[in-house]
Amino acid sequence: MKILIFLMCMCYLLPVQPEDMDRYAYCESCLTTAQEIEKAMKEAPDESRQTVVENLITGGVCEKLLSYKHDHDSKDKTTSSCMHLLESHYDQLHVALVNKEPKHLDIVLCYEQSRACIGVKRQSSESSKTPFTESDIEALLRDNKEHVRIAQPVHSGSPVHSKDEL
């Protein structure tokens, strides 16, 4: 009985995603959708927030995703996963977005509500890390020399303190 309850709880926690989409792509489309919603909400005046929210979560945000640079197959998958995400979490999104401007919508939508990104190791953050060479560091120091503080050596003319004074 305990095993059955455990398995039911585990199935509840798994993200519901389209069958033709892998978890990484579903997570990335969720994060992109959240960014677009956040951007549109910041640009929307307070008096038209209800209309903007309704337009976004009925599919308007998914059409905006087509402007991102993806190949044709990826665009179709991104749009279908965006529509799936909005359809499966419509009520939660509507309540959250109408009442207030969301902070960290990507975390709320993709990790807490839809759980689309739980357990997904995002490659974009790893690929952005590039090692610095000595010439890169020297160029940064040269370009930003007004912001760099260099420690000055202790002068030989400074007073000498005995160990007891320190």
C-alpha positions in Angstrom: 0.0 0.0 0.0 2.8 2.4 0.9 4.6 1.6 -2.4 1.4 2.4 -4.3 1.0 5.7 -2.6 4.6 6.5 -3.2 4.3 5.7 -6.9 1.2 7.8 -7.2 3.0 10.8 -5.6 6.0 10.4 -7.9 3.8 10.3 -11.0 2.1 13.5 -9.8 5.5 15.3 -9.5 6.6 14.4 -13.0 6.1 17.2 -15.6 3.4 16.7 -18.2 5.0 17.4 -21.5 4.1 16.8 -25.1 5.1 13.3 -26.3 7.1 14.5 -29.3 9.3 16.8 -27.1 12.3 15.9 -25.0 12.5 17.4 -21.5 15.4 19.7 -22.3 13.5 21.3 -25.3 10.3 21.5 -23.2 12.2 23.3 -20.4 13.9 25.7 -22.9 10.5 26.6 -24.5 9.0 27.1 -21.0 11.8 29.5 -20.0 11.5 31.4 -23.3 7.8 31.6 -22.9 8.2 33.0 -19.3 10.7 35.6 -20.6 8.3 36.8 -23.3 5.4 37.0 -20.8 7.5 38.9 -18.3 8.7 41.4 -21.1 5.1 41.9 -22.3 3.8 42.4 -18.8 6.4 45.1 -18.0 5.5 47.0 -21.2 1.8 46.8 -20.6 0.0 49.7 -18.8 -1.9 48.7 -15.6 -5.3 49.6 -17.1 -4.9 47.1 -20.0 -3.3 44.4 -18.0 -6.4 42.1 -18.2 -6.5 42.3 -22.0 -2.7 41.7 -22.3 -2.8 38.7 -20.0 -5.8 37.2 -21.9 -4.0 37.7 -25.2 -0.7 36.2 -24.0 -2.1 33.1 -22.3 -4.5 32.2 -25.1 -1.6 31.7 -27.5 -0.3 35.2 -28.3 3.0 34.6 -26.5 3.6 31.4 -28.6 3.3 33.3 -31.8 6.0 35.7 -30.5 8.3 32.8 -30.0 8.5 32.3 -33.7 10.7 35.4 -34.0 13.5 33.5 -32.1 16.2 32.0 -34.3 15.4 28.3 -34.5 15.3 25.9 -37.3 11.9 25.0 -38.8 11.4 21.8 -37.0 12.4 23.4 -33.7 10.0 26.3 -34.3 7.1 23.8 -34.6 8.1 22.0 -31.5 8.6 25.2 -29.5 5.2 26.5 -30.5 3.5 23.2 -29.7 5.2 22.9 -26.3 4.3 26.5 -25.6 0.7 25.9 -26.4 0.7 22.7 -24.3 2.2 24.6 -21.4 -0.4 27.4 -21.6 -3.3 25.0 -22.0 -2.3 22.8 -19.1 -1.6 25.7 -16.7 -4.1 28.3 -17.9 -6.0 28.9 -14.6 -2.8 29.2 -12.5 -1.2 31.6 -15.0 -4.4 33.7 -15.3 -4.7 34.2 -11.6 -1.0 34.9 -11.1 -0.7 37.4 -14.0 -3.9 39.4 -13.5 -3.4 40.2 -9.9 0.2 41.4 -10.0 3.3 41.8 -12.1 5.2 38.6 -11.7 8.8 38.4 -10.4 10.9 35.5 -11.4 8.1 34.2 -13.6 10.6 31.7 -15.1 11.1 30.0 -11.7 7.4 30.1 -10.8 6.2 28.8 -14.2 9.0 26.4 -15.2 10.0 25.0 -11.8 7.1 25.4 -9.4 3.9 25.2 -11.5 4.7 23.1 -14.6 7.8 21.4 -13.2 9.1 21.5 -16.8 12.7 22.2 -15.8 13.1 20.1 -12.7 15.9 17.7 -13.2 17.0 19.2 -16.5 20.6 20.3 -16.7 20.7 23.4 -18.8 23.5 23.4 -21.3 23.3 27.2 -22.1 24.9 28.2 -18.8 27.8 25.8 -19.3 28.5 26.7 -22.9 28.7 30.4 -21.9 31.7 29.8 -19.6 34.9 30.4 -21.6 38.3 30.2 -20.1 40.3 33.5 -20.0 43.8 33.6 -21.4 46.6 35.9 -20.2 46.0 38.2 -23.2 42.3 38.4 -22.4 43.0 39.4 -18.8 45.6 42.0 -19.9 43.1 43.4 -22.4 40.4 43.7 -19.7 42.8 45.4 -17.3 44.0 47.8 -20.0 40.4 48.7 -21.1 39.2 49.1 -17.5 42.2 50.6 -15.9 40.2 53.4 -14.2 38.3 50.8 -12.3 41.3 48.7 -11.2 43.0 49.3 -7.9 46.6 48.1 -7.7 48.1 47.6 -4.2 51.0 49.9 -3.5 54.2 48.5 -2.0 55.1 49.4 1.6 57.8 52.2 1.5 61.1 51.6 3.4 60.7 55.0 5.0 57.6 54.1 7.1 58.0 53.9 10.8 59.0 50.6 12.3 56.8 49.2 15.0 57.9 46.7 17.6 56.0 43.5 18.1 54.6 44.9 21.4 53.0 47.9 19.7 51.1 45.7 17.2 
